[in-house]
């Protein structure tokens, strides 16, 4: 099954933090790609530890993810 998950990546100090709010998962890296890779690994570990049903209980595979840009 494929899930579409919203992920935010922000620079904090000298490291990037990737966060997937629906799964309550977070990972860091030296650059955005590494933070995203580490987040994927963290989610894989969560699935091994708790099972797919538990990890994705609040996420529907039909969820559509989009980016909204707001100019202020």
C-alpha positions as CSV (number, residue, x, y, z in Angstrom):
1,X,0.0,0.0,0.0
2,X,1.3,3.5,-0.8
3,X,0.6,6.4,1.5
4,X,1.1,10.1,0.6
5,X,2.4,11.9,3.7
6,X,3.0,15.6,4.2
7,X,6.6,16.3,5.4
8,X,8.0,19.6,6.5
9,X,11.8,20.2,6.4
10,X,13.2,23.1,8.3
11,X,16.7,24.3,9.1
12,X,17.3,24.7,12.9
13,X,20.8,25.9,13.7
14,X,23.1,23.7,11.7
15,X,20.9,20.7,11.1
16,X,17.7,20.1,9.1
17,X,14.7,18.6,10.8
18,X,12.2,16.5,8.8
19,X,8.8,16.1,10.4
20,X,5.7,14.0,9.4
21,X,3.0,15.3,11.7
22,X,0.3,12.6,10.9
23,X,2.8,9.9,12.0
24,X,4.3,12.0,14.8
25,X,7.8,11.1,13.3
26,X,10.9,13.3,13.2
27,X,14.4,12.9,12.0
28,X,17.5,15.2,11.4
29,X,20.2,15.4,8.9
30,X,23.0,17.6,7.6
31,X,21.0,18.6,4.5
32,X,17.3,18.2,3.5
33,X,17.9,15.0,1.5
34,X,19.6,13.3,4.5
35,X,16.9,14.5,6.9
36,X,14.2,13.0,4.5
37,X,16.2,9.7,4.2
38,X,16.5,9.5,8.0
39,X,12.8,10.2,8.4
40,X,12.0,7.3,6.0
41,X,14.3,5.0,8.0
42,X,12.6,6.2,11.2
43,X,9.2,5.4,9.8
44,X,10.4,2.0,8.6
45,X,11.6,1.3,12.2
46,X,8.3,2.4,13.6
47,X,6.5,-0.1,11.3
48,X,8.9,-2.9,12.4
49,X,8.3,-2.0,16.1
50,X,4.6,-1.3,16.2
51,X,3.1,-2.7,12.9
52,X,1.7,-1.0,9.8
53,X,-1.8,-0.7,11.1
54,X,-0.8,1.0,14.3
55,X,1.6,3.5,12.6
56,X,-0.9,4.4,9.9
57,X,-4.1,4.3,12.0
58,X,-4.7,8.1,11.4
59,X,-3.7,8.1,7.7
60,X,-5.9,7.1,4.8
61,X,-4.2,5.8,1.6
62,X,-6.6,8.0,-0.3
63,X,-5.2,11.2,1.3
64,X,-4.1,13.8,-1.3
65,X,-1.1,15.9,-0.3
66,X,-0.7,19.4,-1.8
67,X,1.5,22.4,-1.2
68,X,-0.2,25.7,-0.5
69,X,2.0,28.8,-0.9
70,X,0.8,31.9,0.9
71,X,2.3,35.3,0.3
72,X,2.1,37.7,3.2
